[in-house]
Amino acid sequence: MTTSTPPLVIHLIAAARPNFMKIAPLYHALSRESWCEPKLVHTGQHYDPNMSDAFFRDLNMPQPHIHLGVGSGTHAEQTGGVMIAYEKVCMTQKPDWIIVVGDVNSTAACAMVGTKLWIPVIHLEAGLRSRDRHMPEEINRLVTDAISDVLWTPSPDADENLLAEGVSAHRIERVGNIMIDSYVMVRPQIEADQTRVNIGLEAGKYGIVTLHRPSNVDDPAVLKTLVDQLIHISAKLPLVFAVHPRTRKRLQEFGLLNQLEQANAIQLTEPLGYIQFMNLVSSAKAVVTDSGGVQEESTYLGIPCLTLRENTERPITLTEGSNRLVTPDSLAKNIDEVLNGKWVTGKRPEHWDGNTASRCVAALKKLAKI
């Protein structure tokens, strides 16, 4: 590229908390390059300051260059709203590349916009599969991978999934796990943070809980089982429960919130910023979650992770890491295994090393023939 050639404009799409963590290392890496101009596009799928703005601040990100302001709604409303709003942006401010991350509605929506406008689309964190099409995220993953031009994968199983689906090998490049880059990037701030100390917890002597998936929080019977199990567990292991807005709403609707509030060894908090949350995770005895990203971070840290799901799109956290799938009614039993020292620590998978963003930049330079 000559000095007179304008830099390539690259849109990085963010919509929900995990997206922010995934685009941050890549944004910073691309910002150091002279041949490109990365621009943050916030679709507005998560618009609560506690759910989005704090993550931009924690990850040293600027305010989004473009904010679509779509907000909440049904899956169709969100997907359609993002497509309509983002198409207008691309028609007037056409980027050279679009990079979508993860598996939220905005991921599939922006990938469709780019593909139909003949703008090259890259999917970062491609190839993950849970095999459960009842999960809207699985549909988003399938759609995005089918239409994206380039598929950046985090692990060997992702490569194998794509090849089995008939994807050409030349579209696939394993770059590693970008979530680990985010952790490594702000690890000094995480270690210096005082959230755990301020809550009054001792390292290695508490558990942290996050729940938000419909299968766990929308069914009154399932949520009651989980509340009962958490209260039982807290008698042996104090718990911090970072309550997602969706989960808090359901706890109130089903008359369960008061039980948790009255449990002496359970501390309820609002959703936490990334640095505050990872300060708690990194010193926890165990993590109870139904989130995707926490499975990866706990595997990197070697911390027991109990995932309340029937399946996971991150099976490498099971085969190589410290993650296990558990059912609501077996939660306390599995925590006993942790407390009795029977939980495996596993190992860090290849390319989960904090250098994924650098590999992405190198791959993009090659694609752009820089």
GUDREN-672537 format. One line per field, with one value per residue (C-alpha): chain; z, x, y; residue in three letters. Coordinates in Angstrom, 1 decimal, decimal comma. Each point is the difference from the previous one (the first is absolute). Example, Ala and Ser with C-alpha at 12.3 -4.5 7.8 and 13.67 -1.06 7.14 Angstrom:
% residues 2
ch <- A / A
z <- 7,8 / -0,7
x <- 12,3 / 1,4
y <- -4,5 / 3,4
aa <- Ala / Ser
% end
This chain:
% residues 370
ch <- A / A / A / A / A / A / A / A / A / A / A / A / A / A / A / A / A / A / A / A / A / A / A / A / A / A / A / A / A / A / A / A / A / A / A / A / A / A / A / A / A / A / A / A / A / A / A / A / A / A / A / A / A / A / A / A / A / A / A / A / A / A / A / A / A / A / A / A / A / A / A / A / A / A / A / A / A / A / A / A / A / A / A / A / A / A / A / A / A / A / A / A / A / A / A / A / A / A / A / A / A / A / A / A / A / A / A / A / A / A / A / A / A / A / A / A / A / A / A / A / A / A / A / A / A / A / A / A / A / A / A / A / A / A / A / A / A / A / A / A / A / A / A / A / A / A / A / A / A / A / A / A / A / A / A / A / A / A / A / A / A / A / A / A / A / A / A / A / A / A / A / A / A / A / A / A / A / A / A / A / A / A / A / A / A / A / A / A / A / A / A / A / A / A / A / A / A / A / A / A / A / A / A / A / A / A / A / A / A / A / A / A / A / A / A / A / A / A / A / A / A / A / A / A / A / A / A / A / A / A / A / A / A / A / A / A / A / A / A / A / A / A / A / A / A / A / A / A / A / A / A / A / A / A / A / A / A / A / A / A / A / A / A / A / A / A / A / A / A / A / A / A / A / A / A / A / A / A / A / A / A / A / A / A / A / A / A / A / A / A / A / A / A / A / A / A / A / A / A / A / A / A / A / A / A / A / A / A / A / A / A / A / A / A / A / A / A / A / A / A / A / A / A / A / A / A / A / A / A / A / A / A / A / A / A / A / A / A / A / A / A / A / A / A / A / A / A / A / A / A / A / A / A / A / A / A / A / A / A / A / A / A / A / A / A / A / A / A / A / A
z <- 0,0 / -1,0 / 2,2 / -2,2 / 0,4 / 2,7 / 2,8 / -0,2 / 2,1 / 2,3 / 1,9 / 3,2 / 1,1 / 3,7 / 1,5 / 3,3 / 2,9 / -1,5 / -3,2 / 1,7 / 1,5 / -3,3 / -2,1 / 2,5 / -0,6 / -3,7 / 0,0 / 1,9 / -2,3 / -3,2 / 1,4 / 0,1 / -3,8 / -2,5 / -2,9 / 1,6 / 1,9 / 2,4 / 0,9 / 2,9 / -0,9 / 3,0 / -1,0 / 3,3 / 0,7 / 3,6 / 0,9 / 3,8 / 1,1 / 2,5 / -2,9 / -2,6 / 0,8 / 3,0 / -2,3 / -2,4 / 2,9 / 1,6 / -3,3 / -0,8 / -3,1 / -1,5 / -0,4 / -3,1 / -3,3 / -1,0 / 2,3 / -1,6 / 3,2 / -0,8 / 3,6 / 1,2 / -1,6 / -1,4 / -1,9 / -3,3 / 1,2 / 1,0 / -3,1 / -2,4 / 1,8 / -0,1 / -3,7 / -0,9 / 2,0 / -1,0 / -3,7 / 0,1 / 1,5 / -2,6 / -2,9 / 1,1 / 1,8 / -1,7 / 1,8 / -1,7 / 2,5 / 2,6 / 3,0 / 2,1 / 3,2 / 2,0 / -0,5 / 0,9 / -2,2 / -1,1 / -1,2 / -2,5 / -1,0 / -0,8 / -1,8 / -2,2 / -0,8 / -1,0 / -2,1 / -1,9 / -0,7 / -1,1 / 2,9 / 1,2 / 3,4 / 2,6 / 2,8 / 3,1 / 2,2 / -2,8 / -0,1 / 3,5 / 0,3 / 2,8 / -2,3 / 1,7 / -2,4 / 2,8 / 0,9 / -2,1 / 0,2 / -1,8 / -2,9 / -0,1 / -0,1 / -2,9 / -2,0 / 0,6 / -0,9 / -3,1 / -1,5 / 1,3 / -2,3 / 2,6 / 3,1 / 2,9 / 2,4 / 3,6 / 0,2 / -2,0 / 0,6 / -1,7 / -3,0 / -0,1 / 0,3 / -3,0 / -2,2 / 0,8 / -1,1 / -3,4 / 0,6 / -2,2 / 1,9 / -1,5 / 1,8 / 3,4 / 2,1 / 3,7 / 1,8 / 3,6 / 2,8 / -0,1 / 3,5 / 1,5 / -1,6 / 1,8 / 3,4 / -0,6 / -1,2 / 3,2 / 2,4 / 2,0 / 0,6 / 0,9 / 2,6 / 1,4 / 0,2 / 3,5 / -0,7 / 1,8 / 3,0 / 0,2 / 0,1 / 2,8 / -1,7 / 0,4 / -3,1 / -0,7 / 2,5 / -2,0 / -3,2 / -2,6 / -1,8 / -3,3 / -1,5 / -2,9 / -2,5 / -0,5 / 0,8 / 3,5 / 0,9 / -1,9 / 1,5 / 3,6 / 1,0 / -1,4 / 1,5 / 3,4 / -0,1 / -0,8 / 2,9 / 2,4 / -1,2 / 0,3 / 3,6 / 0,9 / -1,6 / 1,8 / 3,4 / -1,1 / -2,5 / 0,1 / -3,4 / -2,0 / -2,4 / -2,7 / -1,0 / -3,7 / -0,5 / -1,6 / 2,9 / 2,6 / -1,8 / 0,1 / 3,6 / 0,9 / -2,1 / 1,5 / 3,6 / 0,4 / 0,4 / 3,7 / 0,8 / -1,6 / 1,7 / 3,4 / -0,5 / 2,2 / -2,1 / -3,4 / -1,2 / -2,9 / -2,2 / -3,1 / -3,3 / 0,4 / -2,3 / -1,6 / 2,3 / 3,2 / -1,2 / -0,9 / 3,3 / 1,6 / -2,5 / 0,2 / 3,7 / 0,3 / 1,2 / -2,7 / -2,6 / -0,6 / -3,4 / -3,1 / -1,9 / -2,9 / 0,7 / 3,6 / -1,0 / -2,0 / 2,6 / 2,8 / -2,2 / -0,6 / 3,7 / 1,0 / 2,2 / 0,3 / -2,1 / 0,4 / -3,1 / 0,4 / -3,6 / -1,8 / -2,6 / -0,8 / -3,2 / 1,7 / 0,4 / 0,3 / 3,5 / 0,9 / -1,8 / 1,0 / 2,5 / 3,5 / -1,1 / 0,5 / -1,0 / 3,0 / 0,6 / 2,4 / 2,4 / 0,1 / 0,6 / 3,8 / -0,6 / -2,6 / 2,3 / 2,6 / -2,5 / -0,4 / 3,8 / 0,4 / -2,6 / -2,6 / -2,8 / -2,8 / -0,9 / -3,6 / -2,2 / -2,3 / -3,6 / -2,8 / -1,1 / 3,2 / 0,8 / -0,3 / -3,6 / -2,0 / -1,0 / -1,4 / -2,1 / -1,2 / -1,1 / -1,9 / -1,6 / -1,1 / -1,4 / -2,1 / -1,2 / -0,9 / -1,7 / 2,1
x <- 0,0 / 1,4 / -0,1 / -2,6 / -2,4 / -2,6 / -0,1 / -2,5 / -3,1 / -0,8 / -3,3 / 0,2 / -3,6 / -0,9 / -3,4 / 0,2 / 2,5 / 2,0 / 0,3 / 1,7 / 2,6 / 0,7 / 0,4 / 2,1 / 3,3 / -0,5 / -1,0 / 3,2 / 2,2 / -1,6 / 0,3 / 3,8 / 0,0 / 0,4 / -1,6 / -3,5 / -2,5 / -2,1 / -3,4 / -2,2 / -3,7 / -2,2 / -3,4 / -1,6 / -1,2 / 1,1 / -0,6 / 0,1 / 3,1 / 0,8 / -0,2 / 2,0 / 1,6 / 1,9 / 1,6 / 1,2 / 1,5 / 1,7 / 1,5 / 1,3 / -2,2 / -1,2 / -3,7 / -1,4 / 0,6 / -3,5 / -2,9 / -3,1 / -2,1 / -2,1 / -0,8 / -1,9 / -2,9 / -0,8 / 2,6 / -1,6 / -0,3 / 3,6 / 1,3 / -2,1 / 0,6 / 3,8 / -0,1 / -2,1 / 2,2 / 3,3 / -0,8 / -0,6 / 3,4 / 1,7 / -1,7 / 1,3 / 3,3 / 1,0 / 2,8 / 2,6 / -0,4 / -2,6 / 1,1 / -2,8 / 0,6 / -1,8 / -3,5 / -2,6 / -2,8 / 2,1 / 2,8 / -2,3 / -1,7 / 3,1 / 1,5 / -3,1 / 0,2 / 3,6 / -0,4 / -2,9 / 1,9 / 3,1 / 2,1 / 2,4 / -1,1 / 2,3 / -1,5 / 2,2 / -0,7 / -1,4 / -0,8 / -1,3 / -2,9 / -2,3 / -2,1 / -3,1 / -2,1 / -2,4 / 2,7 / -0,3 / 3,7 / 0,5 / -2,1 / 2,0 / 3,2 / -1,2 / -1,2 / 3,0 / 2,5 / -1,9 / 0,1 / 3,3 / 3,0 / 2,6 / -0,4 / 2,4 / -0,2 / 1,1 / 0,6 / 0,5 / -3,6 / -1,2 / 2,1 / -1,4 / -3,6 / 0,4 / 1,7 / -2,8 / -2,5 / 1,7 / 1,9 / 3,0 / 3,3 / 1,3 / -2,7 / 1,0 / 2,9 / 0,6 / 1,1 / -0,8 / -2,2 / -0,4 / -1,7 / 3,3 / 1,6 / -2,5 / 0,9 / 3,7 / -0,3 / -1,6 / 1,4 / 2,0 / -3,2 / -1,9 / 2,7 / 0,1 / -3,8 / -1,5 / -3,5 / 0,7 / 1,6 / -2,8 / -2,6 / 2,0 / 0,9 / 3,1 / 1,8 / -0,9 / -2,8 / -3,1 / -1,9 / -1,4 / -3,3 / -1,4 / -3,3 / -2,0 / -1,0 / -3,8 / 0,4 / 1,2 / -1,9 / -3,3 / -1,4 / -1,2 / 0,7 / 3,6 / 0,8 / -1,4 / 2,2 / 3,0 / -0,8 / -0,4 / 3,3 / 1,9 / -1,3 / 1,1 / 3,4 / 0,5 / 0,1 / 3,3 / 1,2 / -0,9 / -1,4 / 0,0 / -2,9 / 0,3 / -3,6 / -0,8 / -3,1 / -1,9 / 0,7 / -1,0 / -3,3 / -0,7 / 1,0 / -2,4 / -2,8 / 0,3 / 0,3 / 3,6 / 2,0 / -0,8 / 1,4 / 3,4 / 0,0 / -0,5 / 2,8 / 2,8 / 2,8 / -1,2 / 0,8 / -2,1 / 1,5 / -1,0 / 1,8 / 3,7 / 2,5 / 2,5 / 2,9 / -2,2 / -1,5 / 3,3 / 1,5 / -2,6 / 0,4 / 3,8 / 0,0 / -3,1 / -0,1 / -2,6 / -2,1 / -3,7 / -1,3 / -2,0 / 2,2 / 2,3 / 3,0 / 0,4 / 0,5 / 3,1 / 1,4 / -0,3 / 1,7 / 2,9 / 0,2 / -0,4 / -3,0 / -2,9 / -2,9 / -3,5 / -2,0 / -3,8 / -0,7 / -0,8 / 2,7 / 2,8 / 1,3 / 3,4 / 0,7 / 3,7 / -0,7 / -1,3 / 2,6 / 3,0 / -1,1 / -1,6 / -3,6 / -2,8 / -3,7 / -2,3 / -3,7 / -1,9 / -0,8 / 3,6 / 1,6 / 0,7 / 1,3 / 2,5 / 1,1 / 0,8 / 2,4 / 1,8 / 0,2 / 1,3 / 2,8 / -1,4 / -0,4 / 2,5 / 1,9 / 0,7 / 2,3 / 0,0 / -0,8 / 2,4 / -0,2 / -1,8 / 3,0 / -0,9 / 1,4 / -3,2 / -0,4 / 3,5 / -0,8 / -3,2 / 1,9 / 2,5 / -2,7 / -1,9 / 3,1 / 0,5 / -3,6 / 0,2 / 3,4 / 1,7
y <- 0,0 / 3,4 / 3,0 / 1,6 / -3,0 / 0,7 / -2,5 / -2,9 / 0,6 / -3,0 / -0,2 / -1,9 / -0,9 / -0,1 / -0,6 / -1,8 / -0,4 / -2,9 / 1,9 / 2,9 / -2,3 / -1,6 / 3,1 / 2,0 / -1,8 / 0,0 / 3,7 / 0,9 / -2,2 / 1,5 / 3,5 / -0,4 / -0,7 / 2,8 / -1,9 / -0,2 / 2,0 / -2,1 / 1,4 / -1,3 / -0,6 / -0,4 / -1,4 / 0,8 / -3,5 / 0,5 / 3,6 / -0,1 / 2,0 / -2,9 / -2,4 / 1,9 / 3,3 / -1,4 / -2,5 / 2,6 / 1,9 / -3,0 / -1,1 / 3,5 / 0,3 / 3,3 / 0,8 / -1,8 / 1,7 / -1,1 / -0,8 / -1,6 / 0,3 / -3,1 / -1,0 / -3,0 / -1,9 / -3,5 / -1,8 / 1,0 / 3,6 / 0,2 / -1,7 / 2,0 / 3,2 / -0,4 / -1,0 / 3,1 / 2,4 / -1,5 / -0,2 / 3,7 / 0,5 / -2,2 / 1,7 / 3,4 / -1,0 / -3,2 / -1,8 / -2,1 / -2,9 / -0,9 / -2,1 / -1,6 / -1,9 / -2,7 / -1,1 / 2,7 / 1,2 / 3,0 / -2,4 / -1,7 / 3,2 / 2,0 / -3,0 / -0,1 / 3,7 / -0,2 / -3,2 / 1,5 / 3,2 / -1,9 / 1,2 / -2,7 / -1,4 / -1,7 / -2,0 / -0,1 / -3,0 / -2,0 / -3,7 / -0,4 / -2,4 / -1,2 / -2,2 / 1,5 / 1,9 / 1,0 / 2,6 / 3,1 / 0,5 / -3,3 / 1,3 / 3,2 / -2,0 / -2,2 / 2,9 / 2,2 / -2,7 / -1,0 / 3,5 / 1,5 / 0,2 / -0,8 / -2,2 / 0,6 / -2,9 / -0,4 / -3,7 / -3,3 / -1,1 / 3,2 / -0,8 / -3,5 / 1,2 / 2,3 / -2,5 / -2,6 / 2,6 / 0,3 / 3,2 / 0,4 / -0,2 / 3,2 / 2,0 / -1,4 / 1,3 / -0,9 / 3,1 / -1,0 / 1,3 / 3,8 / -0,1 / -0,9 / 3,0 / 2,2 / -1,6 / 0,3 / 3,6 / 1,2 / -2,6 / 2,7 / 2,0 / -3,2 / -1,0 / 3,6 / 0,2 / 0,0 / -1,5 / -3,3 / 1,7 / 2,6 / -2,8 / -1,6 / -3,3 / -2,0 / -1,3 / -3,6 / -0,2 / 1,1 / -0,7 / 2,3 / -0,5 / 1,3 / -1,1 / 1,4 / -2,7 / -0,6 / -3,7 / 0,9 / 3,1 / -0,1 / -3,2 / 0,6 / -3,6 / 0,1 / 3,3 / -1,0 / -3,1 / 2,2 / 2,4 / -2,9 / -1,5 / 3,3 / 0,6 / -3,6 / 0,6 / 3,3 / -1,8 / -1,5 / 2,6 / 3,6 / 1,2 / 3,3 / 0,1 / 2,6 / 0,3 / 0,6 / 2,3 / -2,8 / -2,3 / 2,6 / 0,5 / -3,7 / -0,4 / 2,8 / -1,4 / -3,5 / 1,3 / -1,4 / 3,2 / 0,4 / -3,5 / 0,9 / 3,4 / -1,6 / -2,6 / 1,2 / -1,5 / 1,2 / 3,5 / 1,3 / 2,7 / 1,9 / -1,1 / 0,9 / 1,5 / -2,3 / 0,9 / -0,3 / -3,3 / -1,5 / 1,1 / -2,2 / -2,9 / -0,1 / -0,7 / -2,2 / -3,5 / -0,8 / 1,7 / -0,9 / 1,3 / -0,5 / 2,5 / -0,8 / 2,2 / -0,9 / -3,6 / 1,1 / 2,4 / -2,6 / -2,6 / 2,5 / 0,6 / -3,7 / 0,8 / -2,5 / 1,1 / -1,6 / 0,9 / -0,3 / -1,1 / -3,3 / 0,8 / 2,5 / 1,5 / 0,0 / -3,7 / 0,5 / 1,5 / -3,5 / -2,1 / 2,0 / 2,6 / 0,2 / 0,3 / -2,6 / 0,0 / -0,4 / -0,1 / 2,3 / -2,8 / -1,3 / 3,4 / -0,5 / -3,5 / 1,3 / 2,8 / -2,7 / -1,5 / 3,3 / 0,5 / -3,6 / 0,6 / -2,4 / 2,6 / -0,1 / 3,2 / -0,9 / 2,0 / 3,1 / -0,8 / 0,9 / 3,7 / 1,0 / 2,2 / 3,7 / 0,3 / -0,6 / 3,6 / 0,1 / -3,1 / 1,6 / 3,1 / -2,1 / -2,0 / 3,2 / 1,5 / -3,1 / 0,1 / 3,7 / -0,6 / 2,6
aa <- Met / Thr / Thr / Ser / Thr / Pro / Pro / Leu / Val / Ile / His / Leu / Ile / Ala / Ala / Ala / Arg / Pro / Asn / Phe / Met / Lys / Ile / Ala / Pro / Leu / Tyr / His / Ala / Leu / Ser / Arg / Glu / Ser / Trp / Cys / Glu / Pro / Lys / Leu / Val / His / Thr / Gly / Gln / His / Tyr / Asp / Pro / Asn / Met / Ser / Asp / Ala / Phe / Phe / Arg / Asp / Leu / Asn / Met / Pro / Gln / Pro / His / Ile / His / Leu / Gly / Val / Gly / Ser / Gly / Thr / His / Ala / Glu / Gln / Thr / Gly / Gly / Val / Met / Ile / Ala / Tyr / Glu / Lys / Val / Cys / Met / Thr / Gln / Lys / Pro / Asp / Trp / Ile / Ile / Val / Val / Gly / Asp / Val / Asn / Ser / Thr / Ala / Ala / Cys / Ala / Met / Val / Gly / Thr / Lys / Leu / Trp / Ile / Pro / Val / Ile / His / Leu / Glu / Ala / Gly / Leu / Arg / Ser / Arg / Asp / Arg / His / Met / Pro / Glu / Glu / Ile / Asn / Arg / Leu / Val / Thr / Asp / Ala / Ile / Ser / Asp / Val / Leu / Trp / Thr / Pro / Ser / Pro / Asp / Ala / Asp / Glu / Asn / Leu / Leu / Ala / Glu / Gly / Val / Ser / Ala / His / Arg / Ile / Glu / Arg / Val / Gly / Asn / Ile / Met / Ile / Asp / Ser / Tyr / Val / Met / Val / Arg / Pro / Gln / Ile / Glu / Ala / Asp / Gln / Thr / Arg / Val / Asn / Ile / Gly / Leu / Glu / Ala / Gly / Lys / Tyr / Gly / Ile / Val / Thr / Leu / His / Arg / Pro / Ser / Asn / Val / Asp / Asp / Pro / Ala / Val / Leu / Lys / Thr / Leu / Val / Asp / Gln / Leu / Ile / His / Ile / Ser / Ala / Lys / Leu / Pro / Leu / Val / Phe / Ala / Val / His / Pro / Arg / Thr / Arg / Lys / Arg / Leu / Gln / Glu / Phe / Gly / Leu / Leu / Asn / Gln / Leu / Glu / Gln / Ala / Asn / Ala / Ile / Gln / Leu / Thr / Glu / Pro / Leu / Gly / Tyr / Ile / Gln / Phe / Met / Asn / Leu / Val / Ser / Ser / Ala / Lys / Ala / Val / Val / Thr / Asp / Ser / Gly / Gly / Val / Gln / Glu / Glu / Ser / Thr / Tyr / Leu / Gly / Ile / Pro / Cys / Leu / Thr / Leu / Arg / Glu / Asn / Thr / Glu / Arg / Pro / Ile / Thr / Leu / Thr / Glu / Gly / Ser / Asn / Arg / Leu / Val / Thr / Pro / Asp / Ser / Leu / Ala / Lys / Asn / Ile / Asp / Glu / Val / Leu / Asn / Gly / Lys / Trp / Val / Thr / Gly / Lys / Arg / Pro / Glu / His / Trp / Asp / Gly / Asn / Thr / Ala / Ser / Arg / Cys / Val / Ala / Ala / Leu / Lys / Lys / Leu / Ala / Lys / Ile
% end
